[in-house]
Amino acid sequence: MAGHGPLPKETRRRRNESRRDQAAAEVEELREHLAAAPDFGDVSRLKDRTRQWLVSILRSPQAQMYQPSDWQRVKDLLLLKDAFYSLSLEDHSLRLKYAAEIRQQESSLLMAHADRVRAGLKVRPAARSEPEPVEDDPFAGMT
C-alpha cells in the first residue's frame, strides 16, 4: 500500500530545519469571504454534495495560493466528484477507481490537513475585525 508515512512531529529538530522554515508558506484562514476563483459556469446542474464541496474549497486557506493551472484541476475534479456521487453503490470497482483518483487529485491541491503539513503550509487564524467580548469571571467572589 503506497503512502507518505506518518506526519512529521512538531518537536523534532532537523539539521535543515531553518531552510525548511524559510521555504514554508503561511496563509490566513478565510472566515467571511471566498478565495478569488475563475467562473465555474452553471453549477446548478451539479449535485448538492458537489456544490458543497466546491464551496468548501473556495473557503479553504490554500485556495488563496492556487494558480490558473490549479483552478483548472479544481474544475476537472469538480466533474469527477459529480460523476462519483452519481455512481450506484453496487458498482464497487468503478467507485474505488474514482475514489482513488479523487484522493490523488485532492492531495495534489493540498486539500487535507496532512497534505498541508507535508508541504509546510501553515494556516494563520484570521485577524478579527472587532475584539472578542470579555466575559465576566464566573468564579469572581468565590473563595
C-alpha positions in Angstrom: 0.0 0.0 0.0 1.6 3.3 -1.1 1.6 6.3 1.1 3.5 9.1 2.6 4.1 7.7 6.1 3.4 9.5 9.3 3.2 13.2 9.7 6.4 15.0 10.9 6.5 15.7 14.6 6.3 19.3 15.6 9.1 19.0 18.2 11.6 17.1 16.1 14.6 19.2 15.1 16.4 18.5 11.9 19.7 19.8 10.6 18.0 21.6 7.7 15.2 23.0 9.9 16.0 26.6 9.3 15.9 26.1 5.5 12.6 24.2 5.7 11.1 27.1 7.8 12.2 29.6 5.2 10.5 27.6 2.4 7.3 27.2 4.3 4.3 29.3 3.2 1.8 30.9 5.6 -1.7 31.8 4.6 -4.5 33.3 6.6 -7.7 31.4 7.3 -10.7 32.6 5.4 -13.7 33.4 7.5 -16.1 35.8 5.8 -15.2 35.7 2.1 -14.2 33.2 -0.6 -11.0 32.8 -2.5 -10.7 34.6 -5.9 -11.6 31.9 -8.4 -12.4 31.7 -12.1 -16.0 31.2 -13.2 -17.2 27.6 -12.9 -20.1 28.1 -15.2 -23.6 26.8 -14.3 -23.1 24.8 -11.1 -26.9 24.4 -10.5 -26.8 21.3 -12.7 -24.3 19.7 -10.2 -25.4 17.5 -7.2 -25.7 19.3 -3.9 -22.7 17.4 -2.4 -20.6 18.6 -5.3 -21.6 22.2 -4.8 -20.9 21.9 -1.1 -17.5 20.5 -1.9 -16.8 23.4 -4.2 -17.8 26.0 -1.6 -15.5 24.2 1.0 -12.6 24.6 -1.5 -13.4 28.3 -2.1 -13.3 28.9 1.7 -10.1 26.9 2.2 -7.0 28.8 3.1 -4.8 27.1 0.4 -7.2 28.2 -2.3 -5.6 31.7 -1.9 -2.4 30.3 -3.4 -3.9 28.5 -6.4 -2.6 29.4 -9.8 -4.6 29.1 -13.1 -3.4 25.5 -13.6 -4.6 24.6 -10.1 -8.0 26.1 -10.8 -8.2 24.1 -14.0 -7.5 21.0 -11.9 -10.3 22.0 -9.5 -12.7 22.3 -12.5 -11.7 18.9 -13.7 -12.0 17.5 -10.2 -15.5 19.1 -9.9 -16.7 17.0 -12.8 -15.1 13.9 -11.4 -16.6 14.3 -8.0 -20.1 14.9 -9.5 -19.7 11.7 -11.5 -18.6 9.8 -8.4 -21.6 11.0 -6.5 -23.8 9.8 -9.4 -22.5 6.2 -9.4 -24.6 3.5 -7.9 -23.4 1.9 -4.7 -23.4 -1.5 -6.3 -20.6 -0.6 -8.8 -17.8 -1.1 -6.3 -14.9 -1.4 -8.7 -15.7 1.8 -10.5 -16.4 3.6 -7.3 -12.9 2.5 -6.0 -11.2 3.8 -9.1 -13.0 7.1 -8.9 -12.2 7.4 -5.2 -8.5 6.7 -5.8 -8.2 9.3 -8.5 -10.1 11.9 -6.5 -7.9 11.3 -3.4 -4.8 11.7 -5.5 -6.1 14.9 -7.2 -7.2 16.4 -3.8 -3.8 15.6 -2.3 -2.0 17.5 -5.1 -4.2 20.5 -4.3 -3.4 20.3 -0.5 -7.0 19.7 0.5 -6.3 17.5 3.5 -4.6 18.8 6.7 -1.9 16.1 6.3 -1.1 17.3 2.8 -0.7 20.9 4.0 1.6 19.8 6.9 3.8 17.8 4.5 4.0 20.8 2.1 5.0 23.1 5.0 1.9 25.3 4.6 0.9 27.0 7.8 -2.5 28.4 8.3 -2.7 31.5 10.4 -6.0 32.3 12.2 -7.9 35.1 10.6 -7.5 38.5 12.1 -10.6 39.6 13.9 -12.1 42.9 12.9 -13.5 43.5 16.4 -12.1 42.4 19.7 -13.7 39.4 21.4 -16.1 40.4 24.2 -14.6 39.9 27.6 -16.8 37.6 29.7 -17.4 38.2 33.3 -15.4 35.9 35.6 -17.8 33.1 36.6 -15.7 32.4 39.7 -15.5 36.0 40.9 -16.3 36.3 44.6 -15.9 32.6 45.3 -13.3 31.6 47.8 
